[in-house]
Structure formats: C-alpha cells, structure tokens
C-alpha cells in the first residue's frame, strides 16, 4: 500500500505555497475533516503534535 505524503499549505501576503512536511501516513489513518492522523499509538500522537506546531520553515 502506498503512503500519503503530507503537505503544509501556507499563505504569505496573499500568495499560497505548498511544501512537503517530509512525513507520510497510511491513507486509511488520515482524517480529512480534521487533517489529523487517527490513532492512539505513539507514532500517531507524535505526528499530530508535529503537524500542530507552528513553523517558520520555508518562509
């Protein structure tokens, strides 16, 4: 099964950019409505924490 690449979309001065987070997940674990990984395992919690933190990377 192919993994999904997780992208981050940012907008600066009205211009959108989409960059890869360098992370991926199994398609059935991705929750579209929340943009989170479903699961209680350590790896799911770690990825959700990573996705939730603000970043200046790529700016």
C-alpha positions as a LaTeX table, in Angstrom:
\begin{tabular}{lrrr}
\hline
Residue & $x$ (\AA) & $y$ (\AA) & $z$ (\AA) \\
\hline
Unk1 & 0.00 & 0.00 & 0.00 \\
Unk2 & 1.34 & 3.43 & $-0.94$ \\
Unk3 & 1.73 & 6.05 & 1.78 \\
Unk4 & 0.28 & 9.55 & 1.53 \\
Unk5 & 2.73 & 12.43 & 1.54 \\
Unk6 & 1.65 & 15.12 & 3.99 \\
Unk7 & 1.93 & 18.68 & 2.72 \\
Unk8 & 1.69 & 22.00 & 4.51 \\
Unk9 & $-0.05$ & 24.92 & 2.82 \\
Unk10 & 0.94 & 28.43 & 3.87 \\
Unk11 & $-0.19$ & 31.85 & 2.71 \\
Unk12 & 2.07 & 34.89 & 2.90 \\
Unk13 & 0.97 & 38.26 & 1.51 \\
Unk14 & $-1.88$ & 36.55 & $-0.33$ \\
Unk15 & 0.43 & 34.05 & $-2.07$ \\
Unk16 & $-0.07$ & 30.36 & $-1.37$ \\
Unk17 & 2.70 & 27.81 & $-1.20$ \\
Unk18 & 2.53 & 24.08 & $-0.66$ \\
Unk19 & 5.57 & 22.31 & 0.74 \\
Unk20 & 6.14 & 18.77 & 1.92 \\
Unk21 & 6.45 & 18.13 & 5.63 \\
Unk22 & 8.75 & 15.20 & 4.98 \\
Unk23 & 6.18 & 12.99 & 6.72 \\
Unk24 & 3.72 & 10.42 & 5.39 \\
Unk25 & 0.92 & 8.16 & 6.61 \\
Unk26 & $-1.29$ & 5.29 & 5.58 \\
Unk27 & $-4.37$ & 6.54 & 3.66 \\
Unk28 & $-6.89$ & 4.84 & 5.94 \\
Unk29 & $-5.44$ & 6.60 & 9.00 \\
Unk30 & $-5.79$ & 10.13 & 7.60 \\
Unk31 & $-8.92$ & 12.01 & 8.72 \\
Unk32 & $-9.76$ & 14.58 & 6.03 \\
Unk33 & $-12.20$ & 16.58 & 8.18 \\
Unk34 & $-9.57$ & 17.30 & 10.85 \\
Unk35 & $-6.30$ & 16.97 & 8.89 \\
Unk36 & $-5.03$ & 14.60 & 11.59 \\
Unk37 & $-3.86$ & 11.03 & 11.86 \\
Unk38 & $-6.31$ & 8.65 & 13.55 \\
Unk39 & $-4.74$ & 6.57 & 16.26 \\
Unk40 & $-3.56$ & 6.43 & 19.83 \\
Unk41 & $-0.17$ & 4.90 & 19.15 \\
Unk42 & 2.94 & 6.89 & 19.92 \\
Unk43 & 3.74 & 7.45 & 16.23 \\
Unk44 & 0.27 & 8.90 & 15.53 \\
Unk45 & 0.45 & 11.19 & 18.55 \\
Unk46 & 3.94 & 12.31 & 17.57 \\
Unk47 & 2.89 & 13.10 & 14.00 \\
Unk48 & $-0.21$ & 15.01 & 15.15 \\
Unk49 & 1.92 & 17.05 & 17.57 \\
Unk50 & 4.35 & 17.81 & 14.75 \\
Unk51 & 1.52 & 18.93 & 12.45 \\
Unk52 & 0.05 & 21.11 & 15.18 \\
Unk53 & 3.18 & 23.14 & 15.91 \\
Unk54 & 3.64 & 26.48 & 14.15 \\
Unk55 & 6.70 & 26.73 & 11.98 \\
Unk56 & 8.66 & 29.35 & 10.08 \\
Unk57 & 10.34 & 26.73 & 7.91 \\
Unk58 & 10.05 & 27.62 & 4.26 \\
Unk59 & 9.38 & 31.32 & 4.85 \\
\hline
\end{tabular}
